[in-house]
Amino acid sequence: MPSSNKSPSLLSLNFFTIPNASLLTNSFLFSSTLLLTSFIFFTKNKNKQQKAWFLTFLTSIVMTLGSIPFLYQLIFNANWNVNNLPSESNLSIILVGFFMTYCIIDLLLSKFFYENEISNITNMKGYLHHLVYLVLSSFVIYNQRTEIFCLMSIFEASTLVLATGKINNKSPKQDLLYATTFVSTRLLFHAIMIYLYFNYHQSKSIWLILSFLYPFHCYWFYGFIRQKVYARNRQRKLSQYNKMFYSKKELEEALNKIQPKPIHYFLEKEDNDSEVEERRSNTLFTLIY
């Protein structure tokens, strides 16, 4: 249902009045209750990484599903004409309020439960990431363009894949799915929207914001690719050193001489366990050099 107080222009910004303040307040209250209750109930006996990624997992589900109606309107109702997109609605306002609440609560909870983990949630500092999106969310709320934020929230599909892997400790097995969703949404779809808003929409502010965010997505994906290439090269080198200098039995005997605890556990783990491989690699280089 479209809002009744839609502003005619992005320039009609009133810093002393929050548009749809009552609806936003209700969204903040509901979202806070949902996020905090879910966090307390579902993160019992979880490690720090799982706690750090739980709210991100829950939020990415809500925002991904919430973006579908807006994406449907763009493709089927507006026929990719951004000028024919519906104005902001109560749903878009509630969703933006939910996302802002997530950013705030995630920052607050990190101070008590996973302060060392929040910097690893993205390839840039987690605090800066949340602050940037709080500013962006505030901008679209004041200018009553929350429908655009919700349309672009299809980006959260890749975050959902990443968060699922982090919580289940199976991220290496989901690399291909993560890369596919990231490229298709944050790179290709994002580029299409920049083109559409630059060429066919009367407001250039939206195009500027989309263009500002695009390099961040490119940087995050570059970091992801670089990390995977490094991990693969390191695993290959480790395998070569194992074959050149030590058999498995010889390596076990050598490690037992310098480690007080048995190492059978570490040697029998899967080859794609990055933490184990790093510990084996460090020990092997100590023995060689």
Contacts in CASP RR format, 6 or more apart in sequence:
PFRMAT RR
TARGET T0000
AUTHOR 0000-0000-0000
METHOD contacts of the structure
MODEL  1
MPSSNKSPSLLSLNFFTIPNASLLTNSFLFSSTLLLTSFIFFTKNKNKQQ
KAWFLTFLTSIVMTLGSIPFLYQLIFNANWNVNNLPSESNLSIILVGFFM
TYCIIDLLLSKFFYENEISNITNMKGYLHHLVYLVLSSFVIYNQRTEIFC
LMSIFEASTLVLATGKINNKSPKQDLLYATTFVSTRLLFHAIMIYLYFNY
HQSKSIWLILSFLYPFHCYWFYGFIRQKVYARNRQRKLSQYNKMFYSKKE
LEEALNKIQPKPIHYFLEKEDNDSEVEERRSNTLFTLIY
1 89 0 8 1.000
1 90 0 8 1.000
2 86 0 8 1.000
2 87 0 8 1.000
2 88 0 8 1.000
2 89 0 8 1.000
3 19 0 8 1.000
3 20 0 8 1.000
3 87 0 8 1.000
3 88 0 8 1.000
3 89 0 8 1.000
3 90 0 8 1.000
3 93 0 8 1.000
3 144 0 8 1.000
5 19 0 8 1.000
5 20 0 8 1.000
5 144 0 8 1.000
6 87 0 8 1.000
6 88 0 8 1.000
6 144 0 8 1.000
7 19 0 8 1.000
7 143 0 8 1.000
7 144 0 8 1.000
9 203 0 8 1.000
10 143 0 8 1.000
10 145 0 8 1.000
10 203 0 8 1.000
10 205 0 8 1.000
13 142 0 8 1.000
13 143 0 8 1.000
14 142 0 8 1.000
15 142 0 8 1.000
18 24 0 8 1.000
18 141 0 8 1.000
18 142 0 8 1.000
19 141 0 8 1.000
19 142 0 8 1.000
19 144 0 8 1.000
20 93 0 8 1.000
20 141 0 8 1.000
20 144 0 8 1.000
23 90 0 8 1.000
23 93 0 8 1.000
23 94 0 8 1.000
24 93 0 8 1.000
24 97 0 8 1.000
24 141 0 8 1.000
26 94 0 8 1.000
27 93 0 8 1.000
27 94 0 8 1.000
27 96 0 8 1.000
27 97 0 8 1.000
27 98 0 8 1.000
27 101 0 8 1.000
28 97 0 8 1.000
28 100 0 8 1.000
28 101 0 8 1.000
30 98 0 8 1.000
31 97 0 8 1.000
31 98 0 8 1.000
31 101 0 8 1.000
31 102 0 8 1.000
32 101 0 8 1.000
32 105 0 8 1.000
35 55 0 8 1.000
35 58 0 8 1.000
35 59 0 8 1.000
35 101 0 8 1.000
35 102 0 8 1.000
35 105 0 8 1.000
36 105 0 8 1.000
38 54 0 8 1.000
38 55 0 8 1.000
38 58 0 8 1.000
39 51 0 8 1.000
39 54 0 8 1.000
39 55 0 8 1.000
39 105 0 8 1.000
39 109 0 8 1.000
42 54 0 8 1.000
43 50 0 8 1.000
43 51 0 8 1.000
43 54 0 8 1.000
43 113 0 8 1.000
46 54 0 8 1.000
48 113 0 8 1.000
48 114 0 8 1.000
48 116 0 8 1.000
48 117 0 8 1.000
49 114 0 8 1.000
49 117 0 8 1.000
49 120 0 8 1.000
49 166 0 8 1.000
49 167 0 8 1.000
49 169 0 8 1.000
50 166 0 8 1.000
50 167 0 8 1.000
51 109 0 8 1.000
51 113 0 8 1.000
51 114 0 8 1.000
51 117 0 8 1.000
52 110 0 8 1.000
52 113 0 8 1.000
52 114 0 8 1.000
52 117 0 8 1.000
52 118 0 8 1.000
52 120 0 8 1.000
52 121 0 8 1.000
52 166 0 8 1.000
53 121 0 8 1.000
53 163 0 8 1.000
53 166 0 8 1.000
53 167 0 8 1.000
54 167 0 8 1.000
55 102 0 8 1.000
55 105 0 8 1.000
55 106 0 8 1.000
55 109 0 8 1.000
56 102 0 8 1.000
56 106 0 8 1.000
56 121 0 8 1.000
56 159 0 8 1.000
56 163 0 8 1.000
57 160 0 8 1.000
57 163 0 8 1.000
57 164 0 8 1.000
57 167 0 8 1.000
59 98 0 8 1.000
59 99 0 8 1.000
59 102 0 8 1.000
59 156 0 8 1.000
60 156 0 8 1.000
60 157 0 8 1.000
60 159 0 8 1.000
60 160 0 8 1.000
60 163 0 8 1.000
61 160 0 8 1.000
62 95 0 8 1.000
62 98 0 8 1.000
63 95 0 8 1.000
63 98 0 8 1.000
63 99 0 8 1.000
63 150 0 8 1.000
63 153 0 8 1.000
63 156 0 8 1.000
64 153 0 8 1.000
64 154 0 8 1.000
64 156 0 8 1.000
64 157 0 8 1.000
64 160 0 8 1.000
66 91 0 8 1.000
66 95 0 8 1.000
66 150 0 8 1.000
66 153 0 8 1.000
67 150 0 8 1.000
67 151 0 8 1.000
67 152 0 8 1.000
67 153 0 8 1.000
67 154 0 8 1.000
67 156 0 8 1.000
68 154 0 8 1.000
69 91 0 8 1.000
70 85 0 8 1.000
70 92 0 8 1.000
70 147 0 8 1.000
70 150 0 8 1.000
70 151 0 8 1.000
70 153 0 8 1.000
71 151 0 8 1.000
71 154 0 8 1.000
73 85 0 8 1.000
73 86 0 8 1.000
74 80 0 8 1.000
74 82 0 8 1.000
74 85 0 8 1.000
74 151 0 8 1.000
77 84 0 8 1.000
77 86 0 8 1.000
78 84 0 8 1.000
78 85 0 8 1.000
80 196 0 8 1.000
81 200 0 8 1.000
82 193 0 8 1.000
82 196 0 8 1.000
82 197 0 8 1.000
82 200 0 8 1.000
82 201 0 8 1.000
83 200 0 8 1.000
83 201 0 8 1.000
83 202 0 8 1.000
85 147 0 8 1.000
85 148 0 8 1.000
85 151 0 8 1.000
86 147 0 8 1.000
87 144 0 8 1.000
87 147 0 8 1.000
88 144 0 8 1.000
88 145 0 8 1.000
88 146 0 8 1.000
88 147 0 8 1.000
89 147 0 8 1.000
91 150 0 8 1.000
92 146 0 8 1.000
92 147 0 8 1.000
92 149 0 8 1.000
92 150 0 8 1.000
93 141 0 8 1.000
93 146 0 8 1.000
95 146 0 8 1.000
95 149 0 8 1.000
95 150 0 8 1.000
95 153 0 8 1.000
96 137 0 8 1.000
96 140 0 8 1.000
96 141 0 8 1.000
96 146 0 8 1.000
96 149 0 8 1.000
96 150 0 8 1.000
97 137 0 8 1.000
97 141 0 8 1.000
99 133 0 8 1.000
99 137 0 8 1.000
99 149 0 8 1.000
99 153 0 8 1.000
100 134 0 8 1.000
100 137 0 8 1.000
100 138 0 8 1.000
103 130 0 8 1.000
103 131 0 8 1.000
103 133 0 8 1.000
103 134 0 8 1.000
103 137 0 8 1.000
104 130 0 8 1.000
104 134 0 8 1.000
106 118 0 8 1.000
106 130 0 8 1.000
107 118 0 8 1.000
107 127 0 8 1.000
107 130 0 8 1.000
110 117 0 8 1.000
110 118 0 8 1.000
118 126 0 8 1.000
118 127 0 8 1.000
119 125 0 8 1.000
119 126 0 8 1.000
119 127 0 8 1.000
121 129 0 8 1.000
122 129 0 8 1.000
122 220 0 8 1.000
123 219 0 8 1.000
123 220 0 8 1.000
123 223 0 8 1.000
123 224 0 8 1.000
124 216 0 8 1.000
124 219 0 8 1.000
124 220 0 8 1.000
136 149 0 8 1.000
136 209 0 8 1.000
136 213 0 8 1.000
137 149 0 8 1.000
139 209 0 8 1.000
140 146 0 8 1.000
140 148 0 8 1.000
140 149 0 8 1.000
143 205 0 8 1.000
145 206 0 8 1.000
148 206 0 8 1.000
151 193 0 8 1.000
152 190 0 8 1.000
152 193 0 8 1.000
152 210 0 8 1.000
154 185 0 8 1.000
154 189 0 8 1.000
155 185 0 8 1.000
155 186 0 8 1.000
155 189 0 8 1.000
155 190 0 8 1.000
155 217 0 8 1.000
157 181 0 8 1.000
157 185 0 8 1.000
158 178 0 8 1.000
158 181 0 8 1.000
158 182 0 8 1.000
158 185 0 8 1.000
158 186 0 8 1.000
160 181 0 8 1.000
161 174 0 8 1.000
161 177 0 8 1.000
161 178 0 8 1.000
161 181 0 8 1.000
162 171 0 8 1.000
162 174 0 8 1.000
162 178 0 8 1.000
164 174 0 8 1.000
165 171 0 8 1.000
165 173 0 8 1.000
165 174 0 8 1.000
171 178 0 8 1.000
172 272 0 8 1.000
172 274 0 8 1.000
173 272 0 8 1.000
175 228 0 8 1.000
178 224 0 8 1.000
179 221 0 8 1.000
179 224 0 8 1.000
182 217 0 8 1.000
182 220 0 8 1.000
182 221 0 8 1.000
182 224 0 8 1.000
183 221 0 8 1.000
186 217 0 8 1.000
186 220 0 8 1.000
186 221 0 8 1.000
187 217 0 8 1.000
187 218 0 8 1.000
187 221 0 8 1.000
190 210 0 8 1.000
190 213 0 8 1.000
190 214 0 8 1.000
190 217 0 8 1.000
191 214 0 8 1.000
193 210 0 8 1.000
194 207 0 8 1.000
194 210 0 8 1.000
194 211 0 8 1.000
194 214 0 8 1.000
197 203 0 8 1.000
197 206 0 8 1.000
197 207 0 8 1.000
197 210 0 8 1.000
198 204 0 8 1.000
198 207 0 8 1.000
198 211 0 8 1.000
201 207 0 8 1.000
231 274 0 8 1.000
234 277 0 8 1.000
234 281 0 8 1.000
235 271 0 8 1.000
235 277 0 8 1.000
238 277 0 8 1.000
238 280 0 8 1.000
238 281 0 8 1.000
238 284 0 8 1.000
241 284 0 8 1.000
241 285 0 8 1.000
241 288 0 8 1.000
242 248 0 8 1.000
242 251 0 8 1.000
242 284 0 8 1.000
245 284 0 8 1.000
245 287 0 8 1.000
245 288 0 8 1.000
246 254 0 8 1.000
246 284 0 8 1.000
246 287 0 8 1.000
248 267 0 8 1.000
251 267 0 8 1.000
251 284 0 8 1.000
252 263 0 8 1.000
252 264 0 8 1.000
252 267 0 8 1.000
254 287 0 8 1.000
255 263 0 8 1.000
255 283 0 8 1.000
255 287 0 8 1.000
256 262 0 8 1.000
256 263 0 8 1.000
258 283 0 8 1.000
258 286 0 8 1.000
258 287 0 8 1.000
259 283 0 8 1.000
266 276 0 8 1.000
266 279 0 8 1.000
266 280 0 8 1.000
267 280 0 8 1.000
269 276 0 8 1.000
271 277 0 8 1.000
END
